[in-house]
Amino acid sequence: ALDFLPGNEALVTEKSGRLYRVNLETGKKFKIQGIPEVYAIGQGGLLDVLVHPEFEKNQTLFLTYAAPDTYTGATTTLMRGKLKEDRLKQQKILFQASPPIPGGQHFGSRIRIGSDRMLYVSLGERGRMNEAQDPLNHLGTIIRLDQKGQVPKDNPFLNNKKGKKEIFSYGHRNPQGMALHPVSGKIWVHEHGPQGGDEINILKAGANYGWPLTTYGEQYGGGKIGIGAESPGIEAPVIHWTPSIAPSGMTFYEGEVFPDWKGDLLVGSLKYRLLVRVDLEGSQVNGQEVVFQDQIGRIRDVRVDPEGKVYLLNDEYRGGVFRMDPI
């Protein structure tokens, strides 16, 4: 993942557990010390990074990572810390998903601060697909916490005991993209489907997004999953990709560098190694455009800096940070 520091720098995570501070003009980087131990197996490792919007005052950042568990494998973990030059200090674990699960599948995980100043964190269902329909565990959910890690008083399951108090929504598979709509302030999330059925959804408190009861996808190698594509009481996606593009990273474009893209979504693809622009009018999808393909490999993250420059992070053995300029 990638996020911007004040000035002309960014923080970049590597799955193996390294965090770098990168100068976006010179390309020079140095490694941040004091990163917690991560479970870098399969899709696990050091995942997302979010720089606090008031970083210049508080030096705060948030990380998600797969944390090893002594007995049962690993669990997606949210941590807060303060970046002091080249070291992460004053670390505090704010949340760990329950239960820990063996294996290296489906950790999520993206972090965003909503228009309500709350933290939203996406959690994969760790390959236990039926558990995603049970909000009494954290598998396949979006959680919502305040910036100190406390549960907000208006979380949908706080008082009714029908779900874990941290949960905001459930029925997700493996959400690896999250973005804040610049006008409505709503959180948009995309997630991997199985064979087909990648989705973009708009989050609602307490809502069920269907996995694996409803999906546009099918079993790997063929075979029906669930009861169909949609069902009453389950939120339908804004858009789905069948066949899958394997989306990862997502941001709304707000800037002047690419003025025709204002209000649109930029989504990276792992499978087809492309960047796609979803043409939006509010929340209405007007169409899609493949911006480019097969130029930098698998696209893992997409971010737009305050000036409107688009930065991409690839997921390759020779990984890098790339800036996209107008032709």
Secondary structure by P-SEA (a helix, b strand, c coil): ccccccccbbbbbbcccccccccccccbbbbbcccccccccccccccccccccccccccbbbbbbbbbbcccbbbbbbbbbbbccccccccccccccccccccccccbbbbbbccccbbbbbbccccccccccccccccbbbbbbcccccccccccccccccccccccccccccccbbbbcccccbbbbbbbbcccccbbbbbccccccccccccccccccccccccccccccbbbbcccccccccccbbbbbbcccccccccbbbbbbccccbbbbbbbcccccccccccccccccccccccccccbbbbbbbbccbbbbbbbbcc
